[in-house]
């Protein structure tokens, strides 16, 4: 029994049953009672009415609704006959649309699952890098002019000199409020924030090198990276959990479908070298 439960084939049929149960619940397409019968349900007719209202800002007249339903029946007949004639084969647009619908079916089962707190907490603990808030820092900086001595500038700054009068003119911001480390690195160069990690707070230090030259820096405040508790970021964790489950279900369903076929693909290198 355990072997049967763990069988991939059983998993595939269970997943398929779930997906097509969802499809049956949400599908608003009418179902023909027999191959030669075209039947429009009242709910589908109501959808035609709603589409008309959305377009014309008024409900259709009886005559207009009769025409809409007649047009729907003709469209249904056209589609059926086109399928019989094989007109869908080789059509890129139709293939893409069918592929999208199958992906939707494969993913729809995830929306039926509501994670509890334990599931979300486990997901948070297994993926801390996705939710950890980066280190932040508030600082001031100046670029050292090429003709100035850094020790002289540090002395002037420590004695209260205005940094704006000492640094080289650049487009870089002189001060940063509490700013995430990645933003500092994007502005001043990769690794700049890390170079400030051991500098004392409240004192001008340097020089610190970047792609722009040498900097003198005063760290005003810093906060280490932190993983917030689930209660503070529950909505975000839940959204990412759903995204992960949706991806997992889509990939599992796709692999289960492929396993039903013998797939033969040409050699990629040979194709490219033709």
C-alpha angles and dihedrals in degrees: 000000000000090000090051093050092050094047113122088218091059089048090052094052091045091050092045091050091051094048095048091045087056090046091052090050097050102029113110095184115116117246118225115232090216136001092263097045125089112197128179117201123220091244091055091047088052089054089055088053092050092049090051091050091049090053102040103023091234137074117262122255119247090259092049092050091049088053091048092052092046089051090050091052091050091049090050091051091048091051094049094048091046089054091049089051091048094240090144092064115101093009108132095199093052092046091051092049093049090047090053092050092050090050089051091052091048091052099040095081091067091063089062093061119086111197118222125219094268092054092049092045090051091049090050092050092047093050106036093147090065094057106028111117109229123242114275133207140184114210149152124224142177130191111238112239112237093243098049130090113236095217090054091050092048090053092050092049093049088052091057103265116161107259090212090065095051108043129082113265109259140148090246116113113255094211134034123199116213097319130177114251094242090056091051090050092048090052103040101022139280112301096016093117091050090052088060095050096101099037115115118248119254100017131099110245139171164359098256115179126225137157088274095057134261120342135198109212138193114196108212100180138347137194125194123233113274138190106224119222118261091252091065098047103025095128092052093047091048092050092050091044089055091048091051093046091047091052091046092050092047092050094045092049092046093050091047089053093049091049088064090064138057101238117206117185128175122247108273094214092052092049092051093047096053 
